Amino acid sequence: MACSDSCQCLGERGQRSILYSILKNDNQPNQHSQGRARFAVPQQQPCSCGSKKKVVLRSPQTTCKAASVALLKTLKFVKNVLCFRELPAEDQLQLVRNSWAQLLVLGIAQDLIDFETMETPELSMLQNILTSGQGRQETAHGRSGQGVSLTDVQGIKMFLNKCWGLDISTKEYAYLKGAILFNPDIAELRCQSYIQALQSEAHQALSEYVKVTHRRDSTRFTKLFIALSMLRSINANVVAGLFFKPVIGTVSMNELLLEMFYGK
């Protein structure tokens, strides 16, 4: 199926791109090459009190840059998938918009990217009153006005540790990405049946690959499928808020995605 729709570029900008701003600082120490050993969070259920607690990245500049690089690699992988390129342009964009966060978390797992968070301080009632006037804007840009749910971050970390514990191979990661990318449940897809078939093919290819490479582990495919279910529960707004909001601010994630996806 040939794609007759052409992609729309973003056009010329009067200022340097969002992506450039994120990636321009190359002199920061790399804290993500230490592997999964340092990031060995015990497998446990997220604490219920974590839903009220907000956390931010401890080293946002370094971690956000690593996440941006991982997202670039992820989008490059997607654009190199032949059956994806054959889809109509609007279907391509819909699939990317609905899967980028989960694909990114898979990329973070594959690249063994480590990150640490810290709790944001909660404002007291008096502080809320005092900052409700002129200080409101200043507070909104500070750590007290930022952060994502600790429970959601724990969910991301649990998924990462699940992947690292399974020691997922490059091909397995590719099949998992295919299963996430080709989501037929998205509304208004022009080629919904074809996309559903592509997702089924990704599941089948993963199953056959596991049978050949892990003959002694009859439960591996089930374990990978459980990991896939964990991944699907990760919220895109949480991923954007944790890894990108510290550097893009009020810029929408959709705008950043368009720039990265259609950029050269």
Summary of the structure (lengths in Angstrom):
residues: 264
radius of gyration: 19.9
end to end distance: 24.4
largest distance: 65.5
contacts: 737
relative contact order: 0.18
helix: 59%
strand: 3%
